[in-house]
Amino acid sequence: MDVKLYNIVAIVNEGFSDSVMEIAKDQGARGGTIIPANGSVTADAMKLYGIGIHPEKEIVLILVNENLVNAILERLYDKLGSQSDAMGIFFTLPVTHASENLLKQYNTKKEE
């Protein structure tokens, strides 16, 4: 089984994780995991960027096939990026190892 999976990581201000999941699902993702978090930044960094930093964050982890990554990221950047109230930061991590039962869920080839 040759499945290439990526973990999309979205870090957004509190209250925007549902928007992240709506965008991801509209582009073909099956679901995700939402983790409450707190941001940490120095006063110097706040002055440098000229913006207020909201300490309450949400981290959304979304596991997807390789072919969905670009479409999801483009929509996230567009709708929830740094110019929005969500102040989103998005990146991906390749999944190099996964359990067989997880890989079967994401295998797009039909079993013969």
Secondary structure, DSSP 8 states (H G I E B T S, - for coil): ----EEEEEEEEETT-HHHHHHHHHHTT----EEEEEE----HHHHHHHTS---SEEEEEEEEEEGGGHHHHHHHHHHHHSTTSTT--EEEEEEE----HHHHHHH--S---
